[in-house]
C-alpha cells in the first residue's frame, strides 16, 4: 500500500519536541522556521533553476533530519509537497481557521474547562489508516493529505491550508486504549466547499460532515496515546454528566514537534 511517502522507523512516543526526542509528525512551523533562515538564491536561467533545486534539497533534508528524531522517515517523493507548503504558507496569514459559533464556555479559576461550539455542515478530505501503532496511522494519513493539498487533486493545484487538522480516534469501553484505526481529516477551504477537488489517491475520500455540536478542551504538549487518553478522561470529568462515547477528535493547531504546541480534545454531542 502507498503510505504517502512516510514511514515509521520505530515505536512512537511523546517527547518534549526536541530533535532527539520521539514524538508526532512534522508540520508547517518546521518548514517555515527553516525556510526563513535560508539565503535567497540570485541569478537567472540555469543558475536560478539550480539554486531552486538546491533549496528544495535543503528543505527535504531538513524535514528528514527533524523527522528522524521523531522516529519517522520522509521519502524523496515528498520534496515537492514540502516545497509547496513552504512557499504557500509563510506565516499564519496563509491559513484559514475552520469557522464555528461559540455557544458556551465553562471556566474555573481562570482555566477553560471546556467550550461548547457549533460547527456547520461542510466537506472534509479524509483518510483512514489501520497501521500497527497509532503514531504510524497519523503519520501515513497526514502525508497522504499533504500531497492532496499540494497538487495531487483534480485541479492539479495547491488548495490552501485550514486549521485545525483533526484526527478521529476510538477507544475501548473504559477509555484506556486507543484503536489503531485513525481517520485524519482536512477541512476544505471555503472557496472549495461548493465543488471539492477530487483526490488522485483513491484512499482519500471527500465526506460531508453534518452540522455538529462539540465540547472542546485545550491542552498543550505531545499528542501520543498516553496524553490523549489522559485528556479524554480529564475532559469527561469536567462535563457534568454529558454522555461520552468511544469516538473522539484531536485537533492540532501548531507544530506537533513543539514543546508547547496547541491542541484540543473534542467530544461530539450525541443527538
C-alpha positions as CSV (number, residue, x, y, z in Angstrom):
1,X,0.0,0.0,0.0
2,X,1.2,3.5,-0.8
3,X,1.9,5.1,2.5
4,X,2.1,8.7,1.2
5,X,5.8,8.9,1.4
6,X,6.1,8.5,5.2
7,X,7.5,5.5,7.1
8,X,8.0,4.9,10.8
9,X,11.3,3.5,11.8
10,X,10.3,2.5,15.3
11,X,7.7,2.8,18.0
12,X,6.4,6.3,18.7
13,X,6.2,8.2,21.9
14,X,5.6,11.6,23.4
15,X,8.9,13.5,23.7
16,X,9.3,17.2,24.5
17,X,9.6,18.2,20.9
18,X,13.4,18.3,20.6
19,X,15.1,16.8,17.6
20,X,16.4,13.9,19.7
21,X,13.0,13.0,21.2
22,X,10.4,10.7,19.8
23,X,7.1,12.3,19.1
24,X,4.5,13.1,16.5
25,X,4.6,14.2,12.8
26,X,6.1,17.2,11.1
27,X,4.2,20.4,10.4
28,X,4.4,23.8,8.7
29,X,6.3,25.6,11.5
30,X,9.2,23.2,11.0
31,X,9.3,24.3,7.4
32,X,8.8,27.9,8.0
33,X,11.5,28.3,10.7
34,X,13.9,26.6,8.4
35,X,13.0,28.5,5.2
36,X,13.2,31.9,6.8
37,X,16.8,31.3,7.8
38,X,17.9,30.3,4.3
39,X,19.7,32.8,2.0
40,X,17.9,33.7,-1.2
41,X,19.5,32.4,-4.5
42,X,20.0,35.1,-7.2
43,X,20.7,34.9,-10.8
44,X,18.8,33.8,-13.9
45,X,18.5,30.9,-16.3
46,X,20.1,27.6,-15.4
47,X,21.8,29.2,-12.3
48,X,18.5,30.2,-10.9
49,X,17.0,26.8,-11.6
50,X,20.0,25.1,-9.9
51,X,19.5,27.4,-6.9
52,X,15.8,26.4,-6.6
53,X,16.7,22.7,-6.9
54,X,19.3,23.1,-4.1
55,X,16.7,24.9,-1.9
56,X,14.3,22.0,-2.4
57,X,17.0,19.6,-1.4
58,X,17.8,21.6,1.7
59,X,14.1,21.7,2.7
60,X,13.8,17.9,2.2
61,X,17.0,17.3,4.2
62,X,15.7,19.5,7.0
63,X,12.4,17.6,7.2
64,X,14.3,14.3,7.1
65,X,16.6,15.4,9.9
66,X,13.7,16.6,12.1
67,X,11.6,13.5,11.3
68,X,14.4,11.1,12.1
69,X,14.3,12.4,15.7
70,X,10.6,11.6,15.8
71,X,11.0,8.0,14.5
72,X,9.8,9.0,11.1
73,X,11.3,8.6,7.7
74,X,10.4,11.1,5.0
75,X,10.8,9.8,1.4
76,X,12.4,11.7,-1.5
77,X,9.0,11.9,-3.2
78,X,7.8,14.3,-0.5
79,X,10.3,17.0,-1.7
80,X,7.7,18.8,-4.0
81,X,4.8,18.9,-1.4
82,X,7.2,20.1,1.2
83,X,8.4,22.9,-1.1
84,X,4.8,23.9,-2.0
85,X,3.7,24.0,1.7
86,X,6.7,26.2,2.5
87,X,6.3,28.7,-0.4
88,X,2.5,29.0,0.1
89,X,2.3,29.2,3.9
90,X,4.9,31.7,5.1
91,X,3.4,32.8,8.4
92,X,-0.2,32.2,9.6
93,X,-1.8,34.6,7.2
94,X,-2.0,31.8,4.6
95,X,-4.1,29.5,6.9
96,X,-7.8,29.5,7.2
97,X,-9.5,28.8,10.5
98,X,-12.4,26.4,10.4
99,X,-15.5,28.6,11.3
100,X,-17.6,27.9,14.3
101,X,-20.1,29.5,16.6
102,X,-19.3,29.7,20.3
103,X,-22.3,28.5,22.3
104,X,-20.9,28.5,25.9
105,X,-17.7,28.4,27.9
106,X,-17.1,27.0,31.3
107,X,-14.2,28.3,33.3
108,X,-12.8,27.6,36.8
109,X,-10.2,29.8,38.5
110,X,-9.3,31.3,35.1
111,X,-8.9,27.9,33.4
112,X,-11.1,27.0,30.5
113,X,-12.7,23.6,31.4
114,X,-14.5,23.4,28.1
115,X,-16.2,25.3,25.3
116,X,-19.4,24.3,23.6
117,X,-19.2,25.1,19.8
118,X,-21.4,24.7,16.7
119,X,-19.6,23.6,13.5
120,X,-21.6,23.9,10.4
121,X,-22.0,21.2,7.7
122,X,-19.0,21.0,5.4
123,X,-16.8,19.0,3.1
124,X,-13.7,17.3,4.5
125,X,-11.0,15.2,2.9
126,X,-10.5,12.1,5.0
127,X,-8.2,9.1,5.0
128,X,-8.5,6.2,7.5
129,X,-5.3,4.3,8.3
130,X,-5.0,1.0,10.1
131,X,-1.4,0.6,11.0
132,X,0.4,-1.3,13.8
133,X,0.5,1.8,16.0
134,X,-1.5,5.0,16.5
135,X,1.6,7.1,15.6
136,X,2.1,5.2,12.3
137,X,-1.6,5.8,11.3
138,X,-1.3,9.5,11.9
139,X,1.9,9.8,10.0
140,X,0.7,7.9,6.9
141,X,-2.6,9.8,6.9
142,X,-1.1,13.2,7.2
143,X,1.4,12.7,4.4
144,X,-1.4,11.5,2.1
145,X,-3.5,14.6,2.8
146,X,-0.4,16.8,2.4
147,X,0.1,15.5,-1.2
148,X,-3.6,16.1,-1.9
149,X,-3.5,19.6,-0.6
150,X,-0.3,20.5,-2.6
151,X,-1.1,19.2,-6.1
152,X,-2.5,15.6,-6.3
153,X,-6.1,16.7,-6.8
154,X,-8.4,17.3,-9.8
155,X,-7.3,21.0,-10.0
156,X,-3.6,20.0,-10.1
157,X,-3.0,23.0,-7.9
158,X,-2.3,24.0,-4.3
159,X,-5.6,24.1,-2.3
160,X,-4.6,26.1,0.8
161,X,-4.3,25.1,4.4
162,X,-7.0,25.1,7.0
163,X,-6.7,24.7,10.8
164,X,-7.1,22.6,12.8
165,X,-6.1,19.3,11.1
166,X,-8.1,16.7,13.0
167,X,-7.8,13.1,13.8
168,X,-10.7,10.9,14.8
169,X,-9.8,8.3,17.4
170,X,-11.6,5.5,19.0
171,X,-11.1,3.9,22.5
172,X,-12.2,0.8,24.3
173,X,-15.1,1.0,26.7
174,X,-13.0,2.2,29.6
175,X,-11.2,4.8,27.6
176,X,-7.8,3.4,28.4
177,X,-6.7,2.1,24.9
178,X,-6.8,3.9,21.6
179,X,-7.6,1.9,18.4
180,X,-5.0,1.8,15.6
181,X,-7.8,2.8,13.2
182,X,-7.3,6.5,12.9
183,X,-9.1,9.0,10.5
184,X,-7.1,12.1,9.6
185,X,-9.2,14.9,8.2
186,X,-8.7,18.2,6.5
187,X,-11.5,20.8,6.1
188,X,-11.7,22.1,2.6
189,X,-11.1,25.9,2.3
190,X,-14.3,28.0,1.8
191,X,-13.5,28.6,-1.8
192,X,-13.6,24.8,-2.5
193,X,-16.6,23.9,-0.4
194,X,-19.1,24.1,-3.2
195,X,-17.0,22.0,-5.6
196,X,-14.4,20.0,-3.7
197,X,-11.4,19.0,-5.8
198,X,-11.2,15.2,-6.1
199,X,-8.1,13.4,-4.8
200,X,-5.9,11.3,-7.1
201,X,-5.3,8.9,-4.2
202,X,-8.3,6.6,-4.0
203,X,-7.7,6.1,-0.3
204,X,-8.7,9.7,0.4
205,X,-12.4,10.3,0.4
206,X,-14.4,13.6,0.3
207,X,-17.1,13.4,3.0
208,X,-19.8,15.8,4.1
209,X,-19.8,16.1,7.8
210,X,-23.1,17.3,9.2
211,X,-23.5,20.3,11.4
212,X,-22.2,19.2,14.8
213,X,-22.1,20.5,18.4
214,X,-18.8,19.7,20.1
215,X,-17.4,20.2,23.6
216,X,-13.7,21.2,23.4
217,X,-10.9,21.4,25.9
218,X,-7.5,22.9,25.1
219,X,-4.2,21.3,26.0
220,X,-0.6,21.8,25.2
221,X,2.2,19.3,24.6
222,X,2.5,16.0,22.8
223,X,-0.4,14.1,21.2
224,X,0.7,10.5,21.8
225,X,-1.5,7.7,23.0
226,X,-0.8,8.3,26.7
227,X,-1.6,12.1,26.6
228,X,-4.7,11.6,24.5
229,X,-6.2,9.0,26.9
230,X,-5.4,11.4,29.8
231,X,-7.0,14.3,28.1
232,X,-10.1,12.3,27.2
233,X,-10.6,11.3,30.9
234,X,-9.9,14.8,32.1
235,X,-12.5,16.2,29.7
236,X,-15.1,13.6,30.7
237,X,-14.7,14.5,34.4
238,X,-15.5,18.2,33.6
239,X,-18.6,17.6,31.5
240,X,-21.0,17.1,34.4
241,X,-22.8,14.0,33.2
242,X,-22.7,14.7,29.4
243,X,-22.8,11.2,27.7
244,X,-19.4,10.0,26.4
245,X,-19.0,7.5,23.6
246,X,-15.9,5.8,22.1
247,X,-15.2,8.4,19.4
248,X,-13.2,11.5,20.0
249,X,-11.4,14.1,17.9
250,X,-7.9,15.5,18.5
251,X,-7.5,18.9,16.8
252,X,-4.0,20.3,16.2
253,X,-3.3,24.0,15.6
254,X,0.5,24.3,15.8
255,X,3.7,22.4,15.2
256,X,3.4,18.9,16.7
257,X,7.2,18.9,17.3
258,X,7.0,22.0,19.6
259,X,7.0,21.6,23.4
260,X,4.1,24.0,23.9
261,X,2.1,23.1,20.8
262,X,-1.6,24.0,20.9
263,X,-4.2,21.2,20.7
264,X,-7.8,20.5,21.6
265,X,-9.7,17.4,22.5
266,X,-13.3,17.4,21.0
267,X,-16.3,15.4,22.3
268,X,-19.2,15.2,19.8
269,X,-22.6,15.9,21.4
270,X,-25.0,12.9,21.0
271,X,-28.2,13.7,19.1
